[in-house]
């Protein structure tokens, strides 16, 4: 059977009904007679506003003369016009510039003898913007770094960016005398002066003149970018809180109608060289895609500036100590989401830590050592290491602080600055996402602020213990509260509120109001707190925020078993069923052995009923067995003739971590297994099987 030909009218109807491109038919009077309502940009336009109208009537934001000129050209030449680019403002977003690709095709032989037109319009805004960004990167790669002079390199950078990417650009670098190998490493004190080395366009009014060397006002996006070395988009408006840091100095930004800017640190090998700041006051506001371009630009420019500034400056021992003694990357935890601001303004002894503990718990620690310089930084480092070491021993929070007090007293005796060491303070919070219980204790330190999920501050009365090193054997009294998921814990050092003078209560209330926001991301809330609290640039400051989470009931299995040898098989059966429910069949063999050994150990050597708990947390499986005997078990290597003594050895070999946690009236032996990784080493499994067989023979 011969295939039937397709009617042309059916093709046209399909195009005008569903084409994503804009299709328009114009008559001899340049008015629309037919169009496709499904085309992008025409979907929300009423038909009566299009049909019978000229193109400029329903295309606000575009130059009518430019549109008419294109139509006149197509009608005059009788030839198609293809791919002409037209730019204009988006009708739905006045801060957004659209790029349209217009093609016009004259219609010959119409019934009345008068020519008409078919117009095809395609929105190529995203494509044009992507091409423009690639062109900017290409220009930067080609133009920047032609010499080994830092100022010339900076000039090349701003010329490559203005006006192609920004309406204005500035480069500020650390003074030569402050430059170390590659720059300033670690968080940068806000009091460090930066010199304006380049700005474009030269005729624009700016917040500082070329050659000026002074610190940026604090706290502002400039100082935040220097501190955390993260590029950020900043919206500029008269009510922006950071403008209050220097209203007169930032007046040129508002006068020039700057609406957005990017502040990007120039860094190389984890060291800060300076800042690149990009401004827009005429073109579209910066978007996330522009921020990616800025990051790539700063990477290229930083490498060139580092080559240009090849000489080094000597760093003080205190700065080096502070850099090395700060916490590394804080892991993602199920218990809390954290964010922090650390401002090492005076090379003092402020510090913090986030320490994962057994049972998915977490310890939040903030402390400070009075004084400045190498001695304070060294003492701070010793105390921080001691806290982490003691915390990993699974001590109760108050016992941990008591041990830390003993460490501080020993440091005071060995230190030439004993008077300063006596003033060391610390606050510790331990949060358990299973029970949602929060244990808090402090030694001479300001108590943390607690905000409920609705943004209301909670009154928490934590007894004030003596400063570290001055306890004299006195006990530290903890409190335990239950927090609903989504609560906010804010730990800070005294330097954060130092700018408010002696009225500490008013400063705390002000910080509570700032932290009441429940909509801001946690790191943005940190930034906002620094902007609004405006800590003193003469003192170190730490702000550690933690938003609490709770493990779902489906992630935890808990059983209480009688202290009878017959329940070991029951414990294994319960474990098998729970692992099957969690779809963790690959962990059954090792977990059965761990449960058997721990439950058997608790029954033989413990007291009272035995509690078995399994926790499935992300990529790990936790096994805990609790009994009422507070005596710690000891790992020993059994001889071949021994009938027992291999239980903890088997647990150790099958676990990625294991340990003992003591409570007030009981102890818990716990094991942690990593899931989804490499299978156990065959030699380990043979070793375990051999130990098991020997124990059973």
N, C-alpha and C positions, 0 to 999 in steps of 0.2 A: 504494500500500500504506500503510495507516495505521501511524503510528509507535507502537511498543510503549511502554507506561508503564514507568517505572523503579521497581523494587521499593525501598521505603523501607529494607528491611534491607540492601540493597546499598550505599545511601548511608551508612548508619551504619557498616557494616563498613569502607568506604573512609576515613571520618573517623577512626575509632578505629585504623586501621592506619597512616595517614600524616600526620595533622594535626600541624603543629609546635607547636600550642597544647596545653596540658594539658587533657584531657577526662576527667572522673571522674563515675561514676554512684554515688550513695549510696542505701542502703536506708533504711528507717524508723529503724534504729538508728545512722544516720550512719556506716555502714561501707561501704567501697568494694566494689562488685560487679563493676565493669568500668572499665577505663581504657585510654588509648592509650600503649603503651610508647615510641612514637616522639616523644612530646612532650618539649620541652626541659625538662631537670631530672629526667625520669623514665627517661632512657635507660639509666642505669647502676644503677638501683635494681632489685633482684631482685623478681619478681612476688609472691613470698610475703610480702614486706615491705609490699606495698600492698594487695592484695586481702584483704578481711576485716578491714582495719584502719581506724581513724578517721584523719582528715586530720592531726591533730596528731602521730600516731605516726610518720609518714614525712616530716614537715616540720621537722626539727631546725633551731634557730636562729630560728624564728618563735614568737610568743607564742600558746600554745595557747588561752588565754582569748579572744584576739581572733578566732581562727579559729572557735571554738565559737559565739561571739556572732553572727558573720555567718550561720552555718548556722541557729542558733535563730531569728534574725530572718526569714530566708526561709521557714522552716517555719511560723512563727507568723502571718505576714501572708499567706502564700500567693501573694505577688507576687514577680516577678523582682527580684534585686539586680544592678545592672549597674555595672561599672567601679569597684569598691571597691579602693582602694590599700592593700596590706599590705606592710610592710617587715620584713626580718629578715636574719640573717647567712647567708652562703653556706656550705653544708656542706663544700665543698671548699676554701674560703679564708676563714678566720675574720676576716681584715681587709677583707673585701668585703661591703658591704651590698647586698642584693637588693631590688628593688621589683617586686612582683607585682600585676597587675590581675586581680581576682577577680570573676567574675559567677556568680550562682547562680539556677537556674530550677527551681521546684517541679514535681514530677510528680504530676498528678492522675489518679485513676481507675486506680490500680494494682490488681493482682488481689486482694490481701489487704485492700484498702481503706485501707492505711496509706500516708501520703505519702512520696515519695522526692525526691531532688534530682539535678540535673545541674549539675556545676561546670565552668566554663571558666576556665583560669588562663593568663595571658600574662605573660612576663617583659618588663617595660618598664624595666629598670634603665638601659640606655643612653639611652633616650628621656627618662627622668626626669632623669638626670644632665645631659644636654644642655640640657634646659629650665631646670634649676637654674643652669647656667653662664650661660645667656642672661639669666636674671633677675638674676644678680649684676652682669653688665655693664650691664644697664639701670639698676639701682639706682645703680651708680657714676656713670654718665653723668648721672643725674638729681640725685644728692645732693651730689656733690663739686664744689667751686668756686663756692659761693654767695657767698663773700666774697673779698677780696684779701689775706687774712691767712694766712700759711703754716701756722701752728699750727692754725687753724680748719680749713683745707683738709685737713691731716693727720688731724685728729680725724674729719672727715666720711668720710675714706677708710677708716679702721679700723672705724668703725661700720657702713659699708656692707658690709664683708667678714666681720665677726664677728656672729653665728655662722653666717651663711648659707653662707660659703665656707671659713672657717678657724675653728679653736677659739681662736686668738689671733693678733693682728697687731701689728706695730710699724713705725713710721716713724722713721728716723734721717736727719738732714740735715746737710750741711756747715755749720759755723758761719758766721754772716753775714760775718765778717771775711775768710773765705776764698773767698767767692762771687765769681765773675767774671761776665761777661756770659752769663747762662744757666747758670753752674755752673763746675765744674772740668773742663777739656778734657784729652784725652790720658789715658794710664794714670795712675791715682791713687796716689801714695805711700801705703803702709800706715800711716805715722805720722800721717796727717792725722786730727784728731779729728772725730767725728760726734756731734751732739747728739740725744738721744732726745727727740722732740717729741710723740709720741703712742703710746699702747699701749692695747689692749683685749683682754680685759675688765680693768677697773681693779683687780679683786680678785685677779687671778692673780699668782703670783710670777714675776719676770722676771730676766734676766741683767743688766739695768741699769735704774736708776730714771729716771722722766721728768725731764728737765732735765740729766741727766748728759752731760758732753761729754768724750769721750776716744777714742783710737783703738781699733778692734776688735783683739783678740788676733791675732797673725800667726804662722804662716799658717793661715787658716781659710777656710771658704766665703764669709764676709763680705768678707775682703780680696781673695779671688780674683774675686768678682763686681765689686768696685770696680775691680780692675785690668783685666779683660778686658771688662767691661760686658756680660756674658752672664748671663741668668737661669738658675738651675739648681735641680733637685730634690736635696735632701740627705737621705739616710737617717740617722737618729739612733739610735745604739746605744752601749752602754758601751765597745765596742772600736773606735769610730770614731777614726782617727788624729789628726784635727784637734782633738779634745777635749783632747788633751794640751797644747795651746798655753796653756790656762788652765783646769785641772781644777776649781778652786774656782769660777771665774766661770761655768762652764757647768753646774755641779751642778744649778741649778734646772731645766734641761731634762730631765735624767734623773729628778729627783724628781717632776716633773709627768708623767712617762711620755710625753714627746713622742717620736713615732716617725718623723715626717717633717716636713720644712719646705721652703719655697721661699724662696730668697734672690734678689731681683730688683733690679737697679740702677734708680734713677730717673734717666733721661737725657732730654735734649732737645737737638736740634741737635748731636749728638755730644759733649755735655757732661754730666758727672755732677752730679746734685743731691744724691743720697743713696741710701738703701736702703729697700726695702719687704721685710719678712720676715714670712712666714706660717707658723704652727705648727698641727700637728694632733696631738692626744693621745687623742681620744675617737672621732672619725670615721675614715673610711677614709683610708689613706695617699694622698698626692698622686700623680697620674699625669700622663702627657704632655699629655693634654687639659687638665688643670688648669694646666700650665705655660703653655699658649697663652693661657688666660684671664688668668693673672698678667701676661703680657707686654702684653696689651691694656689691663689695668687700669693698669699702670705708664705706658703711653703716655698715657692720659687724665690720670692724676694728675700726671705730670711736666709736661704742658702747663699744667695749672692752677697747680701750684707755681711754674713759671717765670713765669707772669703775676703770681702773688702776690709773688714775690721779684724784682721788676723792677730793683732797684738792682744795681750792678756793683762788683766789686772789681778793683783793678789786678793784673795778672799779672806775674810776674818775667820778664825776658828769657830766663833759662835755661829756664824751663818752656815758654815759647813755642818756643824753639829745639828742645827735646827733642820736642815734639809734631810739629813740621814735619819733623824729620830722621829720624823713624822710617820703616821701610819701609811702603809702602802694602799693599794686599791682595796676598797671595802667590798667584800663579797655580797652578792645578792642573797638575802636571807628570807626565809618564810615568816620569821617572827616579826620583822619590822622593815619598813622602807626608810632609808636614812639620807640625809643631806647635811652638809656642814659648810661653815665658813671659818677659815683659819687666817687670822691677820697678825703676822709676826712683826709688829711695828717696832719693837724695842729690843729685839734679840733677848727676850726674857724667857720665862719658864712655863708658859701656858701649853697645855697638851690635852689630847683626847684620844679615845680609842673605842672601837666597836669590836667586841670579842665574841665569836660564836662559841656556845657552850653545848654540853651534851643535852639530849632530849629536846632539840630544836630551840633551846633557850638562847638568849643573847644578853651580854653585859654591855651597858653603855657607861663609859667612864670619862669624866672631865676633871682636870686638876690644874693647879698652878703653883709655881715656886716663886716666892718673892725675890726681887732683885733682877739684875740684868747682866748680860755678858756671858762669858764662857762658863763661869761657875754655876750660874742658874740653869743654863742650857744643859750642862753635864748632869746636874742633879735631876733635872726633869727627865732626861733620858734614862737614868738609873731607876727612877720611880716607875716610869712607864713600863720598862722591861719587867720590873718586879711585879707590877699589877697583872700583866699578861701571864707571867709564869704562875702566879698564885691562882689566877682565875682558871687556868687550865688544870689545876688540881681539884676542881669541882668543890671548892670551899664555899660555905655559906657566905653571903655578902658581908655580914658583920664580922665574921671570923677573918675574911680576906682583908678587911680594913684594919683589923687588929694586927695582923701579920705585917701589913704595909706600914703601920705606925712603928713597929719594931725596926723595920728596915730603915725608915726615915731617921729614927733615933741613932742607929748605927752610922748612917751617913753624916749626921750632924757631928758626931764625935770625931769622925775622920776628916771633916771638912774644915778648911780655914774660915769658911763663911757660915759657921754654925748658927749665928743669930738669924741669918736669912733663911736657912734650911728649916728652922723651927716654924716658919710661917707658911710652909707648904700645906696646901689644902686639897681635898679630893671629894668627889661625889660619885657614887656607884648606884646604878639601877640595873636590876636583873629582871627581864621579862620572859614569861613562859607563855607561848602561844597556844598551848594545849588547855591550860586552866585559865588563861588570861589574867593570871596573878602577877603583880609587879612588886618587887621588893626593893626598897630604897633605903640608903644609909649614907651619911655624909660626915666628913671630918673638917669642920671649920669652913666649909664651902657653901656658897649660895644654893638653896634648894632648887631643883628643876621646876619649871612651869609645866603644869598639866592642863591640857585643853580637851574637852570632850568632843565627840564627833560633830556636834552642832555648833562648835566654836565658843562654847562657854568655858571660862576658866574654872578648874576644880581646886578647892582648898585642900591642900595636903600638908599636914603638920609632921615634918620629919625632924626628930630631935637633933639638936645641934651638938655634934661631938667636937672634941678639942682638935686643933690643927695637928697634922701629922708630925710625929717626933716629939709632941708635947703631951701625949696621952697618959704617960706614966702608969700604964697597965689598966687604965679605965676602959670599960667596955663601950662599944658603939651600939646604939639601940636602933634597930631597923624598924620599918613599918611595912606592912603588906596590904595592898589594895587590889581590887579587881577592876580592870579597865575594859570598857566595851571596845570591840574592834573599831579602828578608825580614830582612836584617841591620839593626841599629839603630845610627845614628851620633848621638852626643850631644855637642854643642859647648856650652861654658858659659864664663862669666867667673868670676874668682876670688871675686867677691862671693857667688856661690851657695853656696860652702862656707865662707864667712868665720865662720859661727857655731860651727864646730868647732875654732876656735883654730889653733894652729900645726901640728897633726897632719894635714897635707894628705893623706898617703897613706891614713890611716884614713877621712878624709872621702870620698875618691875610691872606696874599697872600699864604703863605705856607699851611695854613689850608684849604684854598679854593681849592688848587691843590689836596690835599689829599681827599677832599670831592667830587671831580669831578667824581669819579667812579660811574657809573650807573648800574654796574652788581653785586656788592657785596650786600648781605643781610644787613639790616640796623644795626643789632647788630654787625655784623662782620666789617662794616664800622666804627662803634664806636671804636672797638678794634684797627683797623688799624690806626685811627686818633691818639689814645693814643700812639701807638708804634712809629709813625712817628713824632708827635709833641713833645713827651717826656716832659710832664709838670714837673715843679719843685716839688721834693718830700718835699719841705719845706712849701708848701702852698696848701690849699684846691683847688679843681678844679671840675667843672661840665661841661659836654657836653651833651646837649639834642638835639637829632635829631628827626625831624618829616617830613615824606613824605606825601604830600597832596593827598587826593582823592576827587572825585566829585560824588555827587549823580546823578544817571541817571535821565533823564526827566521823565521816567516812574514811579519814586518814588515820584514825587511831582505833586500836582494838585493845581492850583492857579486861583482864580476868583476875579474880582472887581464888586461889586454890588452897586446899588444906595441906598442912605440912605432913604429907604422907607419901611414901615412895611410889605408891600406885598411881599417883597423879602425873608422873612424868610422861607416861604414854598419852594421857589426856591432854597434857600441854602440847605434845607433838601433834595430836589430831586437831586441836584448835588452831595451831599454827598453820597446818596444811590447808585447812578450810579458809583461813583468812588470806593466805597468800594466793589461793585460787581465786578468791573474790577480787583481789587486787591484780590478777593476771600476772603474777610473778613466779611462774613455774620454775624459771631458771634458778631462783634463790631457795627452792625448797630444801635441797640436800644440806647446804651449809647452814641454813637457819634452823633446821631440825636438830643438827648437832649442837649448835650454840644454845638453843632452848633446853635441850636435854642436859647439857653440862651445867648451865646456870641454875636451872630448877633443882637438879640433883644436889648441887653445891649448897643451895639455900636450904634444902630440906635437911641435909646432913649437918651443916654447921650453923644454920640460922635459928631463929626463934619465931614462933607464931605462924600465921598463914603466909603464903607466898603470893606476891602480886606479879603477874606477867603482863607486860605491855609491849605492843608492836606499834611502830609509827612509820608510815610511808610518806616521806617528805621529798618531793622532787625526784632526784636521782639517787636517793639513799634509803636504806631500810634500817631502822633502829630497833634493837631488842633490849628490853630492860626487865630485870628481875629484882624485886625488892623484898627484903625480910627485916625482921625486927632486931637482928643482931648487928650492933654497930662496929664489930671487929672487922678490920679490912682483910681480905684474902691476900695470899702471897703467891706469886707465880714461881714455881720451882720445876726443875727438870727431874722427872722420876727416873729411877734406875730400872733396868729391864726386869728385875725381880719384884719390883713394887706392884701391888695390885691396884693402886690408885695414884692420884696426884697429877693426872694429865689433863684435867678438865679445863683449867684456865689456859694451859698451853694450846689446847685445841681451839679455844675461843680466840686467842691471840692470833693464831695462824689463819683463821678464817675471816678475821675482821680487818677492816682498814684502820679502825681506831677502836679502843676499848678502854674502860676505866671504872672507877668506883666513885660514887657520889654519896656523901653522908648527909642525912637529914638530922633533925632534932632527936628523933627516936628510932631511926632505921637507917639502912644503907641500901643503895641500889648499884648493882653491877650492870653496866651497859655495854653494848656492842654496836658498832656502826659498819654496815656493808654498803659498798658502792654498787649501784645498779647500772646496767646498760653498757658497761665498759668491757675491757678484755676479760675473757674467762680466766678463772684461777690458774696459776702456774701448776702444771701437772705434778711437779716435784712437791708443791705444797699439799696438793690433794693426797698424794701417796704418803706423805709424812703424816697427815691427819689420819688417814685410814690405818696406817701402821700403828699410830698411837692408840687409836680406838680398839683395834684388834688386840693389842697387848693388854689394854685395860680390861677387856672382856674375857681373856684366856684364863 
